[in-house]
Every structure is written in structure tokens, then in C-alpha cells.
């Protein structure tokens, strides 16, 4: 499942902002959802994870004003921002996923019109909380444009983290494929995912 961006909206300071991300296939209760905030000229920042069991794991950079909700009537994930402030102005992304490891790609947001593509690599339910995430393309490591998310402690004692790769659309479409590699030293587990897959084309 990919990352989605809600439509652009404006809210008065002190009111409650309501951002919706519809799930295009499947049922919202079957998937975890991750919310990200992106401000101009900045990489996306992880806000929180809303697990399919209802648990909320929040980044320390965002307070309890950010409230995730599942709307079964519209099959959509909702992020409420209570007592909205001017500093909350940004583009917000949500990523729905149901597997241990997921890579998703989102294009430009609704508030930011850019030629960049964001590849988001999310790893969850691992223990202990130390692993390495690397990006590569055509056999060469990619180190520029990489933002490492916080390691979040889940309610069951496991951990979740993410890595975001920001590249130009031209670069993304010129290399096949971009790869996210995860190494968990304690367990010896190594996982690789590629984007796009053989059945998927370029991002336009």
C-alpha cells in the first residue's frame, strides 16, 4: 500500500484540522497507518504510528494534539490536529501497511509542488531496537537525501523505525530499481525490497 496525501485545506488558528487519507483497497482495520509531516525544503518527519490493534506510537517531536482516527464509514484514515497552530502548516502524508516490512513511494504533496519523489521504507516489530537501513540503485549506495526516522518503542516492547529517501523524479525514473536493504544484527535477518517492481512502471 502506498502513501497518500489529503487535499489542501485551511483552518483557523485554535480550531481542529481534520485530514483524511482514503484507503483505495482493503479495509482500514487490517492495516497499520503511519503519518508524516513535511514542511517546505524539509524531509518528511514521522509523526506517529496507529496500529491495527488501536495502539498509538508517537514521535517525541509531536504532542497529543495529533490524534489518529479510523473512519469505517468512508474507509479512510483521519488525522485530527487539535488547537491547530501556524507552525502546523505543512503537507501531511499517510502510509498504510500490513506487513513486517514495506516500501512505498509518494509523489509531490498537495501543498508542495515539487519534482521530487519520496521512497519510504518502514520496518516494524523488531527487537532489540538496533538495525541498519541502506538505500542503493544500480549497485551503488545512496547516502544523499536520506532521512532516518526515530526508533519508536511499540506497546508490546518491539520497535518500529523508518527511512525516507528523497530523490528527483528524473533520477527515480532513470534507475531500475531503487532498493532498500535492512540488516538486523542481533537476529541476523537481512531483508531487501525494490521499487518499482517488475510489474510497475515509472512514477509520473
C-alpha positions in Angstrom: 0.0 0.0 0.0 1.2 3.4 -0.9 1.4 6.8 0.8 -1.4 9.2 0.2 -1.8 12.9 0.6 -5.0 14.6 1.7 -6.4 17.6 -0.3 -5.2 21.1 0.6 -7.2 22.8 3.3 -7.1 25.8 5.6 -8.1 26.1 9.2 -8.3 29.0 11.7 -5.7 29.0 14.5 -7.1 27.3 17.5 -9.6 25.1 15.6 -9.3 21.4 14.8 -7.9 20.4 11.5 -9.2 17.2 10.0 -7.1 15.4 7.4 -8.4 12.3 5.6 -6.4 9.6 3.7 -8.7 7.1 2.0 -7.6 3.5 1.6 -8.1 2.6 -2.0 -8.2 -1.1 -1.5 -8.7 -3.4 1.5 -10.1 -2.5 4.9 -8.7 0.2 7.2 -8.9 -2.0 10.3 -6.5 -4.5 8.7 -3.5 -2.1 8.3 -1.2 0.0 10.4 -1.0 3.6 9.4 2.0 5.9 9.6 1.6 9.7 9.5 4.3 12.0 8.3 4.6 15.8 8.2 6.7 17.7 5.6 7.5 21.4 5.7 8.9 23.4 2.8 12.5 22.5 1.9 12.5 19.8 4.7 12.3 16.0 4.5 9.2 14.3 5.8 9.1 13.8 9.6 7.5 10.8 11.3 4.5 11.9 13.5 3.0 8.6 14.7 2.0 5.0 14.0 -1.6 4.0 14.6 -1.5 0.2 14.8 -4.3 -2.1 13.6 -4.8 -3.0 17.3 -5.5 0.6 18.1 -2.2 1.3 19.8 -0.6 4.7 19.1 3.2 5.0 19.0 4.1 8.7 18.8 7.3 10.5 17.9 8.6 12.7 20.8 8.6 15.6 18.4 4.8 15.7 18.2 2.4 16.1 21.1 -1.0 14.7 21.8 -2.7 17.4 19.7 -2.1 15.0 16.8 -4.9 12.4 17.1 -5.3 9.4 14.6 -8.8 8.1 13.9 -10.2 5.3 11.6 -13.4 6.2 9.8 -15.1 2.9 8.8 -17.9 4.7 7.0 -15.5 6.2 4.4 -12.8 3.6 4.8 -10.3 6.3 5.5 -7.6 7.2 8.0 -8.1 10.5 9.7 -5.6 12.8 11.4 -7.0 15.4 13.7 -4.8 18.3 14.7 -6.4 19.9 17.7 -5.8 23.6 18.6 -4.1 24.0 15.3 -1.2 26.4 15.2 0.5 28.4 12.4 3.6 26.2 12.8 1.4 23.1 11.8 1.2 24.4 8.2 2.7 21.6 6.1 2.0 18.7 3.8 0.9 15.5 5.6 1.3 12.0 4.3 -0.1 8.7 5.5 1.3 5.3 4.7 -0.9 2.2 5.2 0.8 -1.2 5.5 0.1 -4.6 6.9 3.4 -6.4 6.6 6.6 -6.6 8.7 8.5 -4.7 6.0 7.1 -2.2 3.5 8.4 0.2 1.0 6.1 2.8 -0.6 6.6 5.8 -2.9 4.7 9.0 -2.9 4.9 11.8 -5.4 4.6 15.6 -4.7 2.2 16.6 -2.0 -0.8 18.9 -2.4 0.7 21.9 -0.6 4.2 21.5 -2.1 4.5 21.3 -5.9 7.9 19.7 -6.4 9.6 17.4 -8.8 10.8 15.1 -6.1 9.8 11.5 -5.2 9.9 10.2 -1.6 10.6 6.5 -1.1 9.6 5.5 2.5 11.0 2.3 4.0 9.2 1.2 7.2 10.4 -1.7 9.4 8.3 -2.7 12.4 8.0 -5.3 15.2 11.8 -5.9 15.6 13.8 -6.4 18.8 16.2 -5.3 20.0 15.9 -1.8 18.7 19.1 -1.6 16.6 19.2 -2.2 12.8 20.7 -0.6 9.7 18.7 0.6 6.7 20.5 1.3 3.4 19.4 2.6 0.1 21.0 1.7 -3.3 20.4 1.9 -7.0 22.3 0.2 -9.8 24.5 -1.5 -7.3 25.7 1.8 -5.7 24.8 3.1 -2.2 22.7 6.2 -2.0 23.6 8.4 1.0 22.3 11.9 -0.1 18.7 12.7 0.5 18.3 10.1 3.2 16.4 10.9 6.4 16.4 8.3 9.3 13.3 8.3 11.4 13.2 7.8 15.2 13.2 4.3 16.6 9.8 4.1 18.3 9.1 1.7 21.1 5.8 -0.2 20.5 3.4 -1.1 23.2 4.4 -4.8 23.1 8.1 -4.0 23.6 9.2 -4.3 20.0 10.3 -1.4 17.8 9.4 0.5 14.6 11.5 2.8 12.5 11.6 4.3 9.1 13.9 5.7 6.5 12.9 8.2 3.8 14.8 8.7 0.5 14.2 12.0 -1.3 15.3 11.9 -5.0 14.4 13.8 -8.1 11.7 12.3 -10.3 14.1 12.1 -13.2 16.6 10.1 -11.2 13.9 7.8 -9.8 12.7 7.0 -13.3 16.1 6.6 -14.8 17.3 3.8 -12.4 15.8 0.4 -12.1 15.2 -0.3 -9.3 15.9 1.6 -6.1 16.5 -0.8 -3.3 16.0 -0.6 0.5 18.1 -3.1 2.5 17.6 -3.8 6.2 20.1 -5.6 8.4 19.2 -6.6 11.9 22.4 -7.7 13.5 21.0 -9.4 16.6 18.8 -11.8 14.7 21.0 -12.0 11.6 17.9 -11.1 9.5 18.5 -9.3 6.2 15.6 -8.1 4.0 15.6 -6.3 0.7 12.8 -4.6 -1.2 13.0 -3.0 -4.6 10.9 -0.2 -6.2 9.5 -0.2 -8.8 8.8 -3.9 -9.1 8.9 -5.7 -12.4 5.1 -5.1 -12.8 5.2 -1.4 -12.0 6.4 1.4 -14.2 7.8 4.8 -13.6 6.3 7.4 -11.4 4.7 10.2 -13.4 
